[in-house]
């Protein structure tokens, strides 16, 4: 996704193309994919809450968002946009 965003910025000078793609595809996929009504058993909920693997995407999202924010501010400050 990062490379798609960088390519779109380079080719079309559209920095937020990736955000438009994300906001368009998420509701579409939510509508198309089947519903999953399965819930975890109560004895496994605590195990999954303590598992550090589920925090990794959260931290990576924050890092990429911070990178995108700094990059966009750099583009604005250097008159590339």
C-alpha positions in Angstrom: 0.0 0.0 0.0 2.8 2.3 0.8 4.4 1.8 -2.7 1.0 2.4 -4.3 0.7 5.7 -2.5 4.3 6.8 -3.4 3.8 5.8 -7.0 0.5 7.7 -7.2 2.2 10.8 -5.7 5.1 10.5 -8.2 3.0 9.7 -11.3 -0.2 11.8 -10.7 0.9 14.2 -8.0 -1.9 12.9 -5.8 -0.6 12.3 -2.3 -3.9 11.2 -0.8 -4.8 8.7 -3.6 -4.1 5.9 -1.2 -6.6 7.3 1.4 -9.3 7.6 -1.3 -8.6 4.0 -2.3 -8.8 2.8 1.3 -12.0 4.7 2.1 -13.6 3.4 -1.1 -12.5 -0.2 -0.8 -13.3 -0.7 2.9 -17.1 -0.2 2.7 -17.2 -2.1 -0.6 -15.4 -5.1 0.9 -17.5 -4.9 4.0 -20.6 -5.2 1.9 -19.3 -8.0 -0.3 -17.7 -10.3 2.2 -19.9 -12.7 4.3 -20.8 -11.9 7.8 -19.0 -13.6 10.6 -21.1 -13.9 13.8 -18.6 -16.1 15.6 -17.5 -14.8 19.0 -14.6 -16.1 21.0 -15.4 -18.2 24.1 -15.1 -16.2 27.3 -12.1 -18.2 28.5 -10.1 -17.3 25.4 -10.8 -13.5 25.4 -8.2 -12.8 28.1 -5.6 -14.8 26.3 -6.2 -12.8 23.1 -6.2 -9.5 24.9 -2.8 -10.2 26.4 -1.2 -11.4 23.1 1.3 -8.9 21.9 0.9 -9.9 18.2 -2.3 -7.9 18.1 -0.6 -4.7 19.1 1.9 -4.8 16.3 -0.6 -3.6 13.6 -1.7 -0.8 15.9 1.9 0.4 16.3 2.7 0.0 12.7 -0.4 2.0 11.7 0.6 4.8 14.0 4.1 4.8 12.6 2.9 4.9 9.0 0.4 7.6 9.8 3.1 9.7 11.4 5.4 9.1 8.4 2.7 10.2 6.0 1.9 13.3 8.1 5.5 14.4 8.2 6.0 13.6 4.5 2.9 15.6 3.5 4.0 18.5 5.7 7.4 18.4 4.0 5.7 18.5 0.6 3.6 21.5 1.6 6.6 23.4 3.0 8.8 22.9 0.0 6.0 23.9 -2.5 5.8 20.5 -4.2 2.0 20.7 -3.8 
